[in-house]
Amino acid sequence: MNFRHFALLIAALIVLAACASQPQTVEVTRIVELPATVEVPVEVTRIVEQQTTVEVPVEVEVTRLVELVITATPALVDTAVPTPTATPIPTAAPLPSGSTYTVQPGDTLSAIATKTGTAVADIMAANNLTSDSFIAAGQELLIPGWDGVAQTSDGAAPPPAADTPPETAVQGPNLLPNPSFEGDWYFYLYNELQIPDGWQLTTDEGPNTLEPGSGGLFNRPEVRVVPSQDLPPAEQSIFIFDGNKTVKAFKGGAPTSFSLFTDVALQPGSYRFQIRFFPDTVAAYDNSKKTFASDPLSAEVRIIQDNGGTGWQGTQIGQRNTLNYDFTITEARTVRLGASFRNRFVMANNGWFLDDWSLYTLTP
């Protein structure tokens, strides 16, 4: 073996020794036949790396979703919890007993309380009235605990009348100036306010604080003295009560409130003031067809006498209304008479037609 062969053998042995400590190393030995010039056969070792697959057992935890349906059994019920019982429904308080009182012109709750000997608070509670409620002549009120006998201001019952007075009747001429508004008219402040001669007008343009109500501000209505030829033929017989003219006041899309009144010099005596009007309060229009408001509070009226008169009351909307007011004066003087009209809600049209007013002397 020459020096070259010997060197190769030594190198192979060194490599073999270095790889002996590596894991998973496989030694492959083969006999190498040298050429004829080599006298001694040499064993050559080649280092081969072999991929080894090792199966290792692994424990895997698997979670499975399970839908549980739990049904309570008597054994699971806590018997210490009391069984709920039904709450008794209180019975309504019985209506107060008493008598019915018909409101007279000029009456107030205080005056009625004096006449009946019943506290104002009790009268309000029995009739579901509030501080904002109003009463009107002809309205019936339940007076709790009252026997039906009215008392005088000193608390005593009035003496019985010797004879039943006959019904009152009107007589003489109509004492109002321009009573059916057939005369001329004049502009008041604005071109849209045409006022009949002999009459005056005021409008409320302040806050609408009425409850219920649409809020906002009262708007000034447009007022016209309308002759029959300016009305559709079908409406002439509806809105003109007497003669050939009527007063029309209207405002759409806003609440409104106004008063029409006059001053009349009168002698001592009893009188009947009568107003006639048509509340044209329209909630909606379907072409020319009107849908009138259904709530009587949508169109309200009250009688004016000097600084008093009646309270506000609802009206029959979409038809003619007549309201009478009787009063007595004991000395000759000038009396202010008229009526106030208001619409507390926003409507397609808050309208009024006024005509055929009168003032007559009453005689027994």
TAJO-V227939 format. One record per residue. N is the residue number from 1. PHI is phi in whole degrees, -180 to 180 (999 if undefined). Layout:
BEGIN
n: (N;N)
phi: (PHI;PHI)
END
This chain:
BEGIN
n: (1;2;3;4;5;6;7;8;9;10;11;12;13;14;15;16;17;18;19;20;21;22;23;24;25;26;27;28;29;30;31;32;33;34;35;36;37;38;39;40;41;42;43;44;45;46;47;48;49;50;51;52;53;54;55;56;57;58;59;60;61;62;63;64;65;66;67;68;69;70;71;72;73;74;75;76;77;78;79;80;81;82;83;84;85;86;87;88;89;90;91;92;93;94;95;96;97;98;99;100;101;102;103;104;105;106;107;108;109;110;111;112;113;114;115;116;117;118;119;120;121;122;123;124;125;126;127;128;129;130;131;132;133;134;135;136;137;138;139;140;141;142;143;144;145;146;147;148;149;150;151;152;153;154;155;156;157;158;159;160;161;162;163;164;165;166;167;168;169;170;171;172;173;174;175;176;177;178;179;180;181;182;183;184;185;186;187;188;189;190;191;192;193;194;195;196;197;198;199;200;201;202;203;204;205;206;207;208;209;210;211;212;213;214;215;216;217;218;219;220;221;222;223;224;225;226;227;228;229;230;231;232;233;234;235;236;237;238;239;240;241;242;243;244;245;246;247;248;249;250;251;252;253;254;255;256;257;258;259;260;261;262;263;264;265;266;267;268;269;270;271;272;273;274;275;276;277;278;279;280;281;282;283;284;285;286;287;288;289;290;291;292;293;294;295;296;297;298;299;300;301;302;303;304;305;306;307;308;309;310;311;312;313;314;315;316;317;318;319;320;321;322;323;324;325;326;327;328;329;330;331;332;333;334;335;336;337;338;339;340;341;342;343;344;345;346;347;348;349;350;351;352;353;354;355;356;357;358;359;360;361;362;363;364)
phi: (999;-79;-65;-66;-63;-67;-67;-63;-67;-63;-63;-66;-65;-64;-63;-64;-68;-70;-88;-65;-88;-76;-73;60;-103;-111;-90;-120;-114;-139;-89;-104;-83;-82;-60;-63;-77;-98;-83;-116;-69;-117;-85;-114;-108;-114;-88;-122;-87;-118;-70;-120;-98;-114;-89;-112;-68;-124;-88;-115;-94;-111;-103;-120;-78;-127;-83;-107;-113;-107;-110;-69;-117;-54;-71;-92;-83;-79;-71;-79;-81;-71;-75;-64;-116;-69;-80;-65;-87;-66;-80;-67;-67;-64;-66;-66;-86;162;-128;-95;-115;-96;-64;-100;-55;87;-67;-125;-63;-66;-64;-66;-62;-68;-66;-103;69;-120;-64;-58;-61;-70;-65;-64;-66;-70;-115;56;-95;-122;-65;-93;-76;-126;-121;-134;-58;93;-74;-102;-121;-83;-107;-65;75;-89;-91;93;-101;-74;-109;-83;-63;-90;93;-90;-71;-66;-67;-66;-71;-67;-133;-78;-68;-70;-62;-75;-140;-89;-150;79;-80;-71;-86;-81;-77;47;-67;-103;59;-85;-79;-79;-143;-140;-79;-119;67;-130;-67;-88;-113;-104;-110;-62;-56;88;-125;-127;-135;-129;-128;-99;-121;-93;-66;-91;-99;-70;-125;-74;-180;-89;71;72;-113;-68;-106;-67;-78;-91;-122;-135;-92;-107;-79;-59;-67;-92;-111;-58;-51;-70;-100;-62;-76;-90;-97;-103;-87;-152;78;-125;-134;-146;-97;-115;-123;-156;-161;-103;75;-161;-71;-149;-155;-154;-135;-123;-152;-147;-112;-126;-81;-127;-92;-56;155;-108;-139;-123;-102;-127;-122;-128;-159;-128;-74;-99;-94;-107;-78;-160;-115;-119;56;-95;-87;-100;-111;-75;-62;-97;-84;-58;-72;-68;-141;-119;-143;-147;-86;-104;-135;53;-95;-130;119;-113;-81;-70;-144;-72;-128;-91;-78;83;-155;-71;-123;-128;-128;-104;-140;-101;-152;-133;-122;-104;-146;-68;-167;-90;-115;-88;-132;174;-150;-111;-131;-147;-129;-85;-112;-75;-133;-60;-153;-102;-118;-142;-119;-120;-165;59;-94;-151;-141;-127;-78;-99;-127;-73)
END
